[in-house]
């Protein structure tokens, strides 16, 4: 079996900027019910600038040192509908919401002068949720 047999139809980039990653994420476990993704990113950015235990200080560290260490795992999830043409693909991350929000904000404030590249890894989430009566894609 060739390595290309394991690729997602839209092959994941090995590195993405904070802005690219933030704009591509369509779903998150950290998004509160009835809240938008934009609300979630604003909350994560606010927390990254604060002194909270979770996420606090991230903004200044990222601004000073850039991205350190591994990047988030990218989670692909397909939401199946009664009609195949209504199926939806979602993309999320398993971690690093504060760092992604901070990186995107730092990039925006630099007006294109700074990009923070984030390494990414591909993960598939819940492949068993495919309806049993659905033919292979």
Secondary structure, 3 states (H helix, E strand, C coil): CCHHHHCCCCCCCCEEEHHHHHHHCCCCCCCCCCCCHHHHHHHHHHHHHCCCCCCCCHHHHHHHHCCCCCCCEEEEEEECCCCHHHCEEEEEECCCHHHHHHHHHHHHHCCCCCCCEEECEEEECCHHHCCCCCCCC
